[in-house]
Amino acid sequence: MTLLQKLLARGGAVYLEAGQLTIKSNEGQHLPEDWICQHQTQLLRDISAATGLPIFQYQGHSTGRYGRYKASGVTLRYVDLVTGEQHALTFNADLSRDRTTRYGKKGQPLPRGQFRVGNNHAFTLYWQSMGLPLPRRLSAFHECMGKLKTVIVTGVVASDSKLDKALIKPLSLSCDEIKIALDIKKTPDNYPTRNRQLSDNYPTSTPDKETAESPKTKGVQSDLSTCANQYELSNKEGTYKGTSFKPLVSNISPQEQSNDEWLNDYDAAS
């Protein structure tokens, strides 16, 4: 029995809404944050395996010039939480200064990782579709890119291993949908598999000719075990802090307990 099944069997609730994973006890209480941080990735893998939906998490970004005509852009890197494969998502962006300041002259290249976009740029619209607030100025996106890690997404991987930007969106799954996926025998008509496009849930699209190259990388990176609510971002990535939760009764940290030990401990604390 998976950790997800054990939580649900005890009357708990697990669901995703707009890319945010929520876990509650059978009394409707949020689980301790440190435990969620330790087990979030495993729960998301369990959900992906049960539903057949690919689940991705943001890993970082880079800027560069791509393609035959060296078009400037910003590339987001997402990792599949089940396979560990990395996939790219690229948007057009300006990489030079638009005016002269004390930091440099107009037309000079921006520092590595920095980029400029406008209100109607595809990247800006994508950011807003993730439910994230815009930075104080559009040229400051590089300071808060780490916030994308707090939004769990699903989408379609094209034949060239790149994410289709028209089909990626924050993942929403009710607790009932997750329970159904665990209880029924899955068929092609129930949930999409990793080898099919999500034709029932997404519109069709044309591949983006400006998407950057991104080879597959095996192995989920170690920082995926870090919960989005406690994800400490670098100065360039901004800062995100979560809320506090009810502590455990046991003196043993959640990291040192087995899943069953922790679940029994939490039952005693509820």
Secondary structure, 3 states (H helix, E strand, C coil): CCHHHHHHHCCCEEEEECCEEEEECCCCCECCHHHHHHHHHHHHHHHHHHHCCCCEEEEEEEEEEECCCCEEEEEEEEEECCCCCEEEEEEECECECCCCECCECCCCECCCCCCECCCCCHHHHHHHHCCCCCCCCHHHHHHCHHHHHHCCEECCECCCCCECCCCCEECCECHHHHHHHHHCCCCCCCCCCCCCCCCCCCCCCCCCCCCCCCCCCCCCCHHHHCCHHHCCCCCCCCCCCCCCCCCCCCCCCHHHCCHHHHHHHHHHHC
